[in-house]
Amino acid sequence: MYRLSPFTYLVEGLIGYAVGRQDVNCSPVEFVSLEPPSGLTCEQYMAPYLSMAGGYLSNPTATSACSLCAVRTSDDLIGRTFNIFYDHHWRNAGIVIGFSFFNVRELTDKVELVH
């Protein structure tokens, strides 16, 4: 029923447009600390993971105590967590307008039948 409700698209459109495409800066307590293998920088060690999962390193050239923030943009966070995407705002607006138009049309047809 989630995808059948017009409120799904209204909420996704509003939230996605309001908070989408914003950079996220982790506070010091939100970083995950990890050690790269000997001879590798944090960037060399974490590159495959970052290209797949996103996020950023606060110290990419360090050779110990890598600090990883798992989220780079608000799109990463709300997309992965709530399945809300900024790029869907026009699609969502069209669905809400279409749903509204259809329901107003049905309502006016029923009112005409009563009179």
VENBEL-V626141 format. One record per backbone hydrogen bond with DSSP energy under -1.0 kcal/mol. CO is the residue of the C=O (numbers start at 1). NH is the residue of the N-H. If there is no record, write none. Layout:
# VENBEL-V626141
<<CO NH> <CO NH>>
This chain:
# VENBEL-V626141
<<1 5> <6 10> <7 11> <8 12> <9 13> <10 14> <11 15> <12 16> <13 17> <14 18> <15 19> <16 20> <22 74> <27 30> <32 68> <34 66> <37 40> <41 45> <42 46> <43 47> <46 50> <47 51> <48 52> <49 53> <50 54> <56 69> <59 62> <60 43> <62 42> <66 34> <67 58> <68 32> <69 56> <72 24> <73 77> <74 78> <75 79> <76 80> <77 81> <78 82> <78 84> <85 88> <86 89> <88 92> <89 93> <90 94> <91 95> <92 96> <93 97> <94 98> <95 99> <96 100> <97 101> <98 102> <99 103> <100 104> <101 105> <102 106> <103 107> <104 108> <105 109> <106 110> <107 111> <108 112> <109 113> <110 114> <111 115>>
